[in-house]
Amino acid sequence: MAFIVEKKIGKNVYVYSVESVWSKDEKKPKKKYTYVGKKDKTTGTICEKKPPQKPKSAEDFGARYFALQMMKHLKIDKLLAKHFPNDFEQIVEIVAFQVAEAKPSYLMHHCFGDETKSKKFCSQNISLLFKNIGLAEDIVQAFQEDWLEMHKCQAGLFYDITSFSSYSKQSEIVEWGYNRDCENL
């Protein structure tokens, strides 16, 4: 049978429901306290406890910060801004998402609590961005040349083994092939 207990802590009075329960471990009865609420000083009524508030959105700061700092350190951010001025911010966000989550880009819109950002990074918009980058071979070539010049590489061989998964049947640059995510795309 439960009963009510009031505890004064500081200037406030808190109300608890106390129930006697049997402890199997200690083999004796124990009291189980359940918080009911705070007692109002003037009226004497119990103000029920408020349900915990859920955050509107939460983002992984550490991995995203790391990705942004690495891009800044390697000066990739400046090169991207120079060669892809209209898509620079989107590319940076996708890179940060890839570092933080290591998930396919089409899942990116789920990580935003902000509806505007969520729409900006829907699968369709990301596919369009990847298509535009793929079709801009001269800009990608200029980006790579500037990258080599910036780091004064004497000689090098670069392999781009990035795979972008797509459900699209209308894009000319999408081919059937190996998919690292083991999806049937």
Kinemage of the C-alpha trace (Angstrom):
@kinemage 1
@onewidth
@group {chain A} dominant
@subgroup {mainchain}
@vectorlist {calphas} color= white
{ca met a 1} P 0.000 0.000 0.000
{ca ala a 2} L 1.417 3.381 -1.020
{ca phe a 3} L 1.474 6.540 1.061
{ca ile a 4} L 2.615 10.132 0.465
{ca val a 5} L 5.749 11.689 2.011
{ca glu a 6} L 6.821 15.330 1.904
{ca lys a 7} L 10.508 16.237 1.989
{ca lys a 8} L 11.733 19.776 2.545
{ca ile a 9} L 14.888 20.473 0.570
{ca gly a 10} L 16.117 24.031 0.794
{ca lys a 11} L 13.117 26.380 0.469
{ca asn a 12} L 10.962 23.879 -1.463
{ca val a 13} L 8.794 20.941 -0.391
{ca tyr a 14} L 8.813 17.893 -2.676
{ca val a 15} L 6.166 15.161 -2.615
{ca tyr a 16} L 6.917 11.457 -3.086
{ca ser a 17} L 4.744 8.355 -3.238
{ca val a 18} L 6.252 5.603 -1.077
{ca glu a 19} L 5.493 1.938 -1.619
{ca ser a 20} L 6.755 -1.053 0.324
{ca val a 21} L 8.309 -3.688 -1.959
{ca trp a 22} L 10.081 -6.977 -1.258
{ca ser a 23} L 13.792 -7.082 -2.107
{ca lys a 24} L 14.714 -10.534 -3.409
{ca asp a 25} L 18.439 -9.802 -3.066
{ca glu a 26} L 18.351 -8.603 0.550
{ca lys a 27} L 15.338 -10.771 1.483
{ca lys a 28} L 13.593 -7.964 3.358
{ca pro a 29} L 11.055 -5.217 2.629
{ca lys a 30} L 12.296 -1.895 1.164
{ca lys a 31} L 10.696 1.434 0.403
{ca lys a 32} L 10.376 2.527 -3.214
{ca tyr a 33} L 10.109 6.317 -3.644
{ca thr a 34} L 8.426 7.789 -6.730
{ca tyr a 35} L 8.566 11.539 -7.316
{ca val a 36} L 5.070 13.060 -7.584
{ca gly a 37} L 5.802 16.777 -7.779
{ca lys a 38} L 6.628 19.991 -5.982
{ca lys a 39} L 4.251 21.472 -3.393
{ca asp a 40} L 3.158 25.052 -4.022
{ca lys a 41} L 4.055 27.246 -1.013
{ca thr a 42} L 0.969 29.467 -1.122
{ca thr a 43} L -1.869 27.106 -2.128
{ca gly a 44} L -0.460 23.826 -0.828
{ca thr a 45} L -1.357 22.031 -4.073
{ca ile a 46} L 1.022 19.630 -5.746
{ca cys a 47} L 2.450 20.817 -9.044
{ca glu a 48} L 2.957 17.664 -11.066
{ca lys a 49} L 6.366 17.058 -12.498
{ca lys a 50} L 6.849 18.250 -16.034
{ca pro a 51} L 7.638 15.669 -18.688
{ca pro a 52} L 11.243 15.918 -19.875
{ca gln a 53} L 11.596 18.108 -22.932
{ca lys a 54} L 13.120 16.508 -25.983
{ca pro a 55} L 15.688 18.498 -27.937
{ca lys a 56} L 14.464 19.878 -31.269
{ca ser a 57} L 17.595 18.648 -32.986
{ca ala a 58} L 21.009 17.298 -32.152
{ca glu a 59} L 24.072 17.125 -34.338
{ca asp a 60} L 27.365 15.348 -33.920
{ca phe a 61} L 29.715 18.260 -33.285
{ca gly a 62} L 33.025 16.407 -32.898
{ca ala a 63} L 33.195 14.503 -36.177
{ca arg a 64} L 31.745 17.417 -38.139
{ca tyr a 65} L 34.199 19.835 -36.542
{ca phe a 66} L 37.072 17.452 -37.342
{ca ala a 67} L 36.036 17.240 -41.000
{ca leu a 68} L 35.720 21.021 -41.320
{ca gln a 69} L 39.097 21.608 -39.641
{ca met a 70} L 40.806 19.025 -41.886
{ca met a 71} L 39.355 20.689 -44.983
{ca lys a 72} L 40.580 24.052 -43.706
{ca his a 73} L 44.046 22.665 -42.854
{ca leu a 74} L 44.412 21.009 -46.266
{ca lys a 75} L 42.925 24.134 -47.919
{ca ile a 76} L 40.324 22.023 -49.672
{ca asp a 77} L 37.633 24.480 -48.591
{ca lys a 78} L 39.287 27.311 -50.559
{ca leu a 79} L 39.693 25.154 -53.650
{ca leu a 80} L 36.083 24.005 -53.477
{ca ala a 81} L 34.910 27.601 -53.083
{ca lys a 82} L 37.014 28.617 -56.090
{ca his a 83} L 35.944 25.806 -58.437
{ca phe a 84} L 32.404 25.093 -57.186
{ca pro a 85} L 31.187 28.480 -55.896
{ca asn a 86} L 27.469 27.619 -56.181
{ca asp a 87} L 27.756 24.131 -54.670
{ca phe a 88} L 30.565 24.733 -52.161
{ca glu a 89} L 28.415 24.700 -49.001
{ca gln a 90} L 26.520 21.590 -50.083
{ca ile a 91} L 29.742 19.712 -50.856
{ca val a 92} L 31.235 20.642 -47.472
{ca glu a 93} L 28.082 19.445 -45.650
{ca ile a 94} L 28.125 16.135 -47.544
{ca val a 95} L 31.797 15.584 -46.694
{ca ala a 96} L 31.132 16.360 -43.016
{ca phe a 97} L 28.176 13.935 -43.050
{ca gln a 98} L 30.295 11.207 -44.628
{ca val a 99} L 33.002 11.647 -41.975
{ca ala a 100} L 30.534 11.767 -39.071
{ca glu a 101} L 28.079 9.058 -40.128
{ca ala a 102} L 29.816 6.906 -42.758
{ca lys a 103} L 26.400 6.253 -44.315
{ca pro a 104} L 25.153 6.625 -47.894
{ca ser a 105} L 24.438 10.222 -48.836
{ca tyr a 106} L 20.780 9.564 -49.602
{ca leu a 107} L 20.233 9.159 -45.828
{ca met a 108} L 21.661 12.595 -45.125
{ca his a 109} L 18.316 14.424 -44.868
{ca his a 110} L 17.433 12.336 -41.782
{ca cys a 111} L 20.185 13.933 -39.704
{ca phe a 112} L 18.751 17.454 -39.865
{ca gly a 113} L 16.096 18.710 -37.477
{ca asp a 114} L 15.712 21.825 -39.625
{ca glu a 115} L 13.140 21.211 -42.387
{ca thr a 116} L 14.803 23.686 -44.781
{ca lys a 117} L 18.155 21.901 -44.543
{ca ser a 118} L 16.431 18.538 -44.728
{ca lys a 119} L 14.809 19.471 -48.062
{ca lys a 120} L 18.081 20.912 -49.365
{ca phe a 121} L 19.804 17.557 -48.759
{ca cys a 122} L 17.077 15.211 -49.989
{ca ser a 123} L 18.202 12.327 -52.178
{ca gln a 124} L 17.044 14.044 -55.356
{ca asn a 125} L 19.085 17.212 -54.728
{ca ile a 126} L 22.199 15.241 -53.779
{ca ser a 127} L 21.876 13.130 -56.944
{ca leu a 128} L 21.570 16.302 -59.010
{ca leu a 129} L 24.686 17.744 -57.349
{ca phe a 130} L 26.677 14.549 -58.021
{ca lys a 131} L 25.459 14.544 -61.628
{ca asn a 132} L 26.530 18.169 -62.117
{ca ile a 133} L 29.958 17.483 -60.636
{ca gly a 134} L 30.334 14.369 -62.814
{ca leu a 135} L 29.445 16.291 -65.965
{ca ala a 136} L 31.829 19.171 -65.114
{ca glu a 137} L 34.983 17.254 -66.028
{ca asp a 138} L 36.914 20.437 -66.882
{ca ile a 139} L 36.176 21.946 -63.447
{ca val a 140} L 37.138 18.704 -61.660
{ca gln a 141} L 40.371 18.611 -63.712
{ca ala a 142} L 41.134 22.238 -62.786
{ca phe a 143} L 40.424 21.444 -59.115
{ca gln a 144} L 42.897 18.521 -59.217
{ca glu a 145} L 45.531 20.618 -60.995
{ca asp a 146} L 45.233 23.361 -58.368
{ca trp a 147} L 45.422 20.716 -55.628
{ca leu a 148} L 48.670 19.338 -57.119
{ca glu a 149} L 50.092 22.830 -57.555
{ca met a 150} L 49.183 23.754 -53.984
{ca his a 151} L 50.992 20.720 -52.593
{ca lys a 152} L 53.846 20.763 -55.120
{ca cys a 153} L 53.651 17.090 -55.963
{ca gln a 154} L 56.501 16.039 -58.261
{ca ala a 155} L 54.658 13.017 -59.609
{ca gly a 156} L 51.652 11.093 -58.574
{ca leu a 157} L 48.966 8.697 -59.558
{ca phe a 158} L 45.454 9.242 -58.287
{ca tyr a 159} L 42.581 6.773 -58.259
{ca asp a 160} L 39.066 7.962 -57.654
{ca ile a 161} L 37.313 4.896 -56.246
{ca thr a 162} L 34.347 6.802 -54.871
{ca ser a 163} L 31.038 5.112 -55.545
{ca phe a 164} L 27.757 6.969 -55.455
{ca ser a 165} L 24.655 4.826 -55.179
{ca ser a 166} L 21.578 5.909 -57.102
{ca tyr a 167} L 18.100 4.594 -57.813
{ca ser a 168} L 17.853 6.913 -60.812
{ca lys a 169} L 17.022 5.444 -64.198
{ca gln a 170} L 17.169 8.800 -65.994
{ca ser a 171} L 20.752 9.884 -65.312
{ca glu a 172} L 23.233 9.236 -68.117
{ca ile a 173} L 26.195 8.903 -65.746
{ca val a 174} L 24.741 6.147 -63.549
{ca glu a 175} L 25.904 2.618 -64.364
{ca trp a 176} L 25.120 -0.797 -62.938
{ca gly a 177} L 28.117 -1.987 -60.943
{ca tyr a 178} L 29.728 -2.906 -57.644
{ca asn a 179} L 28.141 -1.263 -54.649
{ca arg a 180} L 30.092 -1.080 -51.382
{ca asp a 181} L 26.860 -0.820 -49.395
{ca cys a 182} L 25.780 -4.199 -50.848
{ca glu a 183} L 22.590 -2.669 -52.193
{ca asn a 184} L 21.055 -3.871 -55.426
{ca leu a 185} L 21.741 -0.624 -57.341
